[in-house]
């Protein structure tokens, strides 16, 4: 599943030039057009990438004005519009190739591991090994191969995506599930994160050891004992439903 988003932001800047070198001061009205390009690219569960730049009339990205011509000069405007179109034709295929090369993580086993279910309100549904009813996060492995996720991270903060490091020796089996208690109690035995889930809604991130976001989910506020779950299991869109702790959401 591939998504590619390109955003063009066109800035029109009107300029007036004053020439005081002649006996009679002269003014020239000109227009400056900046075209800012923002690119967001995603293949399967590769992290979103944002690229920004300004388009030049030579078909490269840098900071400069696409053209600056006298407003009354129609031939000049037509000529530079042709340059603009040529620049776009040159640069878009090159940037697509660049982003495809930068998303090689999508072909690795780790890209098949997704956040499958989160439960931010758990008052009586299921308890941890200490008898405490805590929030929890479930990962699911969509591949048939087991995968060692030691050194990966879970977080509820984009500013600190390495908030909680998954302990050494943590493996998720092929087509299997793995639950983490989000209870902010790392002294307990087992997989207990150093953060809790907010019933007011927030984002949860699953991150590689080199800080690439493999998957993320943003859930809205919830006061009932429901889980925010992918349906179909492992691949579908998220929705509130009855919890399916450590098992299929279907």
N, C-alpha and C positions, 0 to 999 in steps of 0.2 A: 504494500500500500504506500503510494508515493504522493507527496503533496509539495507543491512549489508555489511560492507566493512572491510576486514582484510588485513593489510599490514605487510609483514615480511621484515625486514632489517637485512641482515646477514653481520656481520663484521668479517673479518679474520685478526687476529693479529699474526704476526710471532715474536716469542721471542727467544732470545739466553741467556742461563744461563751459568755463569762462576763459576767454583768451584776452589777456590784458597786454599782450605784446604789441598789438597794433594800435594805431592812433585812436581808432574807434573800438571800444570793447565789443567782442562778439560772444554770442552764446550758441551752444549746440545741444540740442535735445537728443539723447540716445537711450536705448533700452538694453538692459543686460539680462540675459536669461540663464539662470542656474537650474540644472536638472539633477536633483538628488535621487539616486537609485538605492532602494532598500530591498534586499533579497533575503527571503526566509525559505529554507529548504529542509525537507524531511523525507527520508525513505524508511518505511516501516517504523522502527522505534529509535532511529538515530536522533540525537539531540538537535533541537532547532538551532540553526546557525543564522546570524544576522550579518549582512554585509552592507556597508554604506559607502557611497562615493559620489562624485560629481562627474558627469559625462562631458568629455571634451569633443571638439569638432574633429579630432584625429582618431576618435574611436577608442580612447583610453580613459581610465579613471584618474582624475586628479582634481585639485582645487583650481578651477578657473571658470571663466564665463564662456558659455557656448558661442555666443556672438555678441558683438556690440557694434551696432550700425545705426546710422541716422534714421530716425523714425520715418522720414519722408521718402526714403530710398527703397522703393518696392523691389527693384532688381537685386539689391543686396540682401533683403530679407528672404527672397526666394532662393538665392544662392546658398545662404547659410542654413536654411531649412533643409536643403538637400544634404548638406554636410551632417546635419543632425540625424537625419534618417540613416545615412551611411554609418554614422558612429554607433547607432543602436543595433544595426544589423551585424556589425563587427563584434560588438562587445557581449551581446546576450549569449551566443553559442559558447564563447570562451568561458563565461562565468558559470554556465550550466556544467561544463566539463570540469571546472574547478571544484564545484560543490560535489559532484559525483565522486571525484577522487578523494574528497575530504570525508566521505561518509562510508569508508570501508568497514567501519564497526558493524554495519548492518549485516555483514556476511559472517560474523563470528557467532559462536554458540551463545554468548551472553546476551545477544540481541533478542533471543527467543524467550528470555526471562522478563516477565511483566509484573507490575503491581496488579493484583487480581481482585483484591477486596480489602476494604478498610472499615473498621467499626469504631466510631468515635464515642458512642454511648453504649456502655456495657455495664448494666447494674445488676443483672441476674441471669444473663444468657449462658455464659461459660466462664469458669474460673481458671486461673493459672495453677501451677503446682503448689502454691502457698494458700490456695483458697480465696484469692483476691480477684474481683471482677474488674479487669482492666481493659483499656483500649487495645486494639490489635491491628496488625497489618499482615496481609497474606500475599506472598509471591507465588507465581505459577510458572513452571517450565513448559513451554509449548513444544519443545523438542523431545526426542526419545533418548537423548544422552544426558547423563548426570553432569552437573557442573559445580565446581568449587567456587563459591562466592566469598571466600575468606578475603578480607581486606577491602571489600566493597563497602558502600555507605548507604544508609538510610537517613533522610533528613526531612524536616518540615519547614526548612528555611532556604530560600534561594540565595540569601547572603552568606550562608554557611552550609553548603551542600555536603560537606564532610562532617556533619554534626555527630553522627554515631557510626563507628566502624564495626562492621560485622566481624565477629571473632574468628580466629584461625580454626580450621577444621570444619567449617560450616559448608555443607554440600546440599544442593537441591537435586533430587533424583529426576530421571527422565519422566516427563509428563506428570511430575509430582507437584506438591504444594509445600510451602514452608511458612510458618506463622511466627511473627515477632510480637512480643507484648510491648506496647507503647505506653509504659507506665512510669517512666523516669525513675527507675529503680534498678540500677546496674549491679547492685550488690547481690541480687537474687540469682539463683542458679538458672541457667538456660539463656534464651535469647530475649533480653530485656533492654530496650533502648533507653537513651538518656533524655527522651522527650515524650510528652503525651500528645494525643490528638485533641484538637479543639472542637467542641460541639457547635461552635460558631462558624465552622467551615475554614478550610485552609488547603495548602498544597502539600503533597508528599512526593519525595524524590527517591529514585533508586539510581545510584551513581557508581561508576567504575573507580578503581584505585587511582587512575589518572584524571579523575574529576570530570568525566564525560557523563552527561545525564542519559541513562538508558531508557528510563520511563518516568513519567510523572502523572499524577492525578490531582485534580482540584475538585473537592467536594463542597457542596453548599451546607448551610447550617442544618442541624438535625437534633431533635430532642427525644425521638423515639429510639427503641432498641432495634434499629435496622442497620444493615451494612450497605455500603456503596460498592456495588459489585459489577464486574464485567459480565455481560450476557449477550451472546454465547460466551461460554467460559474461556478465558484467556485471550480472546480476540475481539469481543463485542464492545459496544458502548456501555458506559457506566449508568447504573440506575439504582435507586433505593429498593431493597427487597429483604426478605427474611434471610438472616445470616446462614452461611454454609461453611462453618469453621473447618479449615484444612480439607476441603473437598470441593467437588464441582459446583459451580453456580447455576448450572442448567436446571 
